[in-house]
Amino acid sequence: MSTQQEALPHRHVLTLDAVPAAVRVARATAEQTLVEWGVGLRHPTVGPALLILSELVTNSVRHAAALSPQVTVIYAAGRDCFAFGVHDRHPYQPLLYASVTGTGTGTGTGTGTGTGTGNGGLGTVMELVLGLGGTAVTRGDADGSGKTIWITLPL
């Protein structure tokens, strides 16, 4: 599986207002883009990928909109993987792997949990990513005022 998004031949970037409708548009764009790239919607990775994408965009809309009026989704694919990043300008960077190990703080600011346990939506995202043999990473913006959560899944 490729792990460098820069090396993937297919790319598409979508910037949306951070409003609830962004979730539907990001998901529909992913479906359309995957079909254009020759990945069938019945591929076993596609359903979980769409759920992961929906959860990450929802988190940006719910928790980052006050500081980030827009959310950007970067889609990329190659012969053996599908990757996507969800970017917002909120500085909080959730501890992705802590959400499945139970060691995260789960502050509710950008995590999508709001429970203080580190579980919930982000925990589900990470369980899906790991179950598919994928990877997840948070990359902060150079100025420290935003981040992109990158998900890479095998096809």
Beta strands, then each sheet from edge to edge (+ up, - down):
strand 1: 10-17
strand 2: 70-77
strand 3: 81-88
strand 4: 135-140
strand 5: 147-154
sheet 1: 1+ 2- 3+ 5- 4+
end
